């Protein structure tokens, strides 16, 4: 883990230690899966990966709905929060440990705007690798119409406060470059500081044809 990621890890460890609801997502299970438009994919015995657990309500809901839920976290404290609900917990510095062709559903809500672009590309690459053909990766992100990518060399303050905005076109280009295909399923305008849009992609893994 590089120095920046170590500093980011310290930030999220601390927020988990103090249960900082101002930063950790307290979104409930039903509102989250409906916003991400994945209710039809959440089935008993499905293998689900949640990226960033927040206060853990969604993880608990996935467990209670009989899915085989795992999580991907940058914070050891965050992973510890939900380990009772999880089949497996994975850490950002061990992305290569994600199993290939394994998950039916991957969900990511209120997270992408906190991830620098270089790390985001690696997370996308490994998550798409771990998605089954036919599975869905539901990815929420925010945008600023005037700036294509605000996640290149962001400050710690930008990372902490979720100011890594990307346009849908830019994020789609990143996803395509690591083997994914995008469908824009939520495209909402908003006006929250620098954030002017909130979006959800459904990402599918592109099947590589043998030559």
C-alpha positions in Angstrom: 0.0 0.0 0.0 1.5 3.4 -1.0 1.8 6.3 1.3 -1.4 8.0 0.1 -3.5 4.9 0.6 -2.0 4.5 4.0 -3.1 8.0 4.9 -6.6 7.3 3.5 -6.8 4.1 5.5 -6.0 6.0 8.7 -8.8 8.4 7.9 -11.4 5.7 7.5 -10.1 3.6 10.4 -10.7 6.6 12.6 -14.1 7.3 11.3 -15.1 3.7 11.9 -13.6 3.8 15.4 -15.8 6.8 16.3 -18.9 5.7 14.3 -18.8 9.0 12.3 -22.3 9.0 10.7 -21.4 12.2 8.9 -19.0 10.3 6.7 -19.9 6.6 7.0 -22.9 5.8 4.9 -26.0 5.1 7.1 -28.1 4.2 4.1 -30.5 1.4 4.8 -30.7 -1.9 2.9 -34.0 -1.4 1.0 -33.3 2.2 -0.1 -29.8 1.3 -1.3 -30.7 -1.8 -3.4 -33.7 0.1 -4.9 -31.5 3.2 -5.7 -28.9 0.9 -7.3 -31.7 -1.0 -9.2 -30.5 -4.4 -8.2 -33.4 -5.8 -6.3 -34.1 -8.3 -9.0 -30.6 -9.6 -8.8 -30.5 -10.1 -5.0 -31.6 -13.7 -4.5 -31.0 -16.3 -1.8 -27.6 -18.0 -2.3 -26.4 -15.3 -4.7 -22.8 -14.3 -4.2 -22.6 -10.6 -3.5 -19.6 -8.2 -2.9 -20.2 -4.9 -1.2 -17.5 -2.3 -1.7 -17.3 0.0 1.4 -19.6 -1.0 4.2 -20.3 2.3 5.9 -22.2 1.7 9.1 -23.0 -1.9 8.0 -26.8 -1.7 7.4 -26.6 -2.9 3.8 -24.2 -5.7 4.7 -26.6 -6.9 7.4 -29.6 -6.7 5.1 -27.8 -8.8 2.4 -27.0 -11.4 5.1 -30.6 -11.4 6.3 -31.8 -11.9 2.8 -29.8 -15.1 2.6 -27.1 -14.0 0.2 -23.5 -15.1 0.5 -22.1 -11.6 1.1 -18.5 -10.5 1.2 -17.0 -7.0 1.5 -14.1 -5.1 0.2 -12.7 -2.4 2.6 -9.8 -0.1 3.0 -10.4 0.0 6.7 -9.6 -3.0 9.0 -12.0 -1.5 11.5 -14.7 -1.3 8.9 -14.2 -4.9 7.8 -14.3 -6.0 11.5 -17.7 -4.2 11.9 -19.4 -6.5 9.4 -17.4 -9.7 9.6 -20.2 -11.5 11.4 -22.4 -11.1 8.3 -19.7 -11.9 5.7 -18.5 -15.0 4.0 -15.2 -13.3 3.5 -13.7 -9.8 4.0 -11.1 -8.5 1.5 -8.8 -5.5 1.9 -7.9 -2.9 -0.8 -4.2 -3.7 -0.5 -5.0 -7.4 -1.4 -7.2 -6.9 -4.5 -5.5 -9.9 -6.2 -7.2 -12.1 -3.5 -10.6 -11.4 -5.0 -11.7 -14.7 -6.6 -12.2 -14.7 -10.4 -15.6 -15.2 -12.0 -17.3 -15.5 -8.6 -19.8 -12.8 -7.7 -23.3 -12.5 -9.1 -23.7 -9.0 -7.8 -21.2 -6.3 -6.8 -22.6 -3.1 -5.2 -20.7 0.2 -4.6 -22.6 3.2 -3.1 -21.1 6.4 -1.7 -17.6 5.2 -2.3 -16.2 6.0 -5.8 -16.1 9.8 -5.0 -13.5 9.0 -2.3 -11.1 7.0 -4.4 -8.2 8.5 -6.3 -8.2 7.6 -10.0 -5.1 5.3 -10.0 -6.5 3.2 -7.2 -10.0 3.2 -8.7 -8.6 1.7 -12.0 -7.1 -1.2 -10.1 -10.2 -1.7 -8.0 -12.4 -1.7 -11.2 -10.0 -4.1 -12.9 -10.1 -6.7 -10.1 -13.8 -6.3 -9.3 -14.8 -6.8 -13.0 -12.4 -9.9 -13.1 -14.3 -11.3 -10.0 -17.7 -10.7 -11.6 -19.5 -13.7 -13.3 -20.4 -13.4 -16.9 -24.1 -12.3 -16.7 -23.5 -10.8 -13.2 -24.0 -7.1 -12.5 -21.7 -4.5 -10.9 -23.9 -1.6 -9.7 -21.7 1.5 -9.3 -22.9 4.9 -8.0 -20.7 7.9 -8.7 -20.9 11.7 -8.8 -20.0 14.2 -11.5 -19.2 17.9 -12.2 -20.1 18.8 -15.7 -17.1 21.2 -16.1 -14.4 18.7 -15.1 -13.8 15.3 -16.6 -11.8 13.8 -13.7 -11.2 15.3 -10.3 -9.6 12.1 -8.9 -6.1 12.6 -10.4 -3.7 13.7 -7.6 -6.5 14.7 -5.2 -5.7 16.2 -1.8 -6.5 14.2 1.3 -9.3 16.7 2.0 -10.8 16.0 -1.5 -10.7 12.3 -0.8 -12.1 12.5 2.6 -15.0 14.8 1.5 -15.9 12.9 -1.6 -14.8 15.4 -4.2 -13.4 12.9 -6.8 -16.0 13.7 -9.4 -16.0 12.0 -12.8 -18.2 12.5 -15.9 -20.1 9.4 -17.0 -18.2 9.5 -20.3 -14.8 9.4 -18.5 -15.8 6.7 -16.1 -17.2 4.6 -18.9 -13.8 4.9 -20.7 -12.0 3.7 -17.5 -14.4 0.7 -17.2 -14.1 -0.2 -20.8 -10.4 -0.2 -20.5 -10.5 -2.9 -17.8 -13.0 -5.3 -19.4 -16.4 -3.9 -18.6 -19.4 -2.7 -20.4 -21.7 0.1 -19.0 -25.4 0.8 -18.9 -26.4 4.1 -17.3 -29.4 3.3 -15.1 -29.6 6.5 -12.9 -28.8 9.9 -14.2 -29.8 12.6 -11.7 -29.0 16.3 -11.7 -28.2 17.8 -8.3 -26.4 20.9 -6.9 -24.4 20.0 -3.8 -21.3 22.1 -3.7 -19.1 20.9 -6.7 -21.4 17.9 -7.2 -23.8 18.5 -10.1 -24.8 15.0 -10.9 -25.4 11.6 -9.3 -25.4 8.5 -11.5 -25.4 4.7 -11.4 -23.8 2.4 -13.9 -24.7 -1.3 -14.3 -21.4 -2.8 -15.4 -21.1 -6.3 -17.0 -17.9 -8.2 -17.6 -17.1 -8.6 -21.3 -16.5 -12.2 -22.2 -13.2 -12.7 -23.8 -13.4 -14.8 -26.9 -10.8 -17.4 -27.5 -8.8 -16.8 -30.7 
